[in-house]
Amino acid sequence: MSRTPDAGPLQVGSMQVESIQLGSLQVGELQGGLLPVGATLAAALPGVPATPASTSKGRVVITRPLAQADALAARVSALGYQPVLLPLLNIVPLADQTVLQAHMVKIMRAQYAMVAFVSPNAIDAALAACRSLPGWHGWPRDVALAIMGEGSRNCLAGHGINPGNASIFAPHDSQRTDSSTLLAALDLAALAGQRVLLVRGNGGRELLADGLRAAGVVVEQVLAYRRAIPEFDAARQAQLLDLLSTENQWIITSSESLRNLLYWVQQLPDPTLVAKMQRQPLLLPHARIAESAQALGFKHLTLTGSGDEALLLALQSRP
């Protein structure tokens, strides 16, 4: 993805995205009939009075794992929309926490120069394991943290970790928060020869670990949770059929979730529903998810930038 210094058109794969700058948030939409973003940031922030249900602006489908969906649903509701929870991923705790806890002991003893978290789920699982350790008194100041985006930054803040008490590295470009842009934000020369722990779930790409190793970093990895597709039972089938009966706004926060959604739709008895799903408008926080959506045939994509504030701001711009 390339971006001009004046925040003009963005290139996402073969897609051109028009973008505007609002404060520190970059919000973009694919060309092709979507309205420009024009909502105010203040209305997307906490504390906004809820709009009565009778004036609902429509349904917004939140596809995050349930543990992360409630806070966003409350903010969506406060903006006058009807949130609908349809988790497309389950986050499953490890049955055996022994290996994870052993690595957390190393963090407590400051045996790593840096710990990189691939997601908020990785942060939650790791810090839960840390708090179970005797002698844990908070994150060591000498151990830096690396994260992918604003969701992870907010998650760290919820655990009391912020730039005031820890060194936190993250991609500079809110439109693309992934392994490659995180690597670009790190001082790899300073990390050469140092030990770095990568906290992750099952599956996923090896780009971050490979990039660190290529720079001479000693990389350890630990599994903190497992991802699984929820059971597509009768209740979820009925819910999805209802959602496909009208146009809704869909918040999709991972490529894996999007693939799971399309798989579910393909299991429904009416084959025309696949094309109908592909015409539903999607709100996507990362360029890589937009690239996946385009490859899967989705037509109406809004690239919002990282973090809930950017998602909510883009949501308000929709007709």
Buried (B, 14 or more C-beta within 10 A) or exposed (E): BEBEEEBEBBEBEEBEBBBBEBEEBBBBBBEEEBEEBEBEBEEBBEEBEEBEEEEEBEBBBBBBBBEBBEBBBEBBBBBBBBBBBBBBBBBEEBEEBEEBBEBBBBBBEEBBBBBBBBBBBBBBBBBBBBEEEEEBEEBBEEBBBBBBBBBBBBBBEBBEBEEEEBEBBBBEBBBBBBBBBBBEBBEBEEBEEBBBBBBBBEEBEEEBBEBBEEBEBBBBBBBBBBBEBBEBEEEBBEBBBEBBEEBBBBBBBBBBBBBBBBEBBEEBEEEEBBEEBBEBBBBBBBBBBBBBBBEBEBBBBBBBBBBBBBBBBBBBBBE
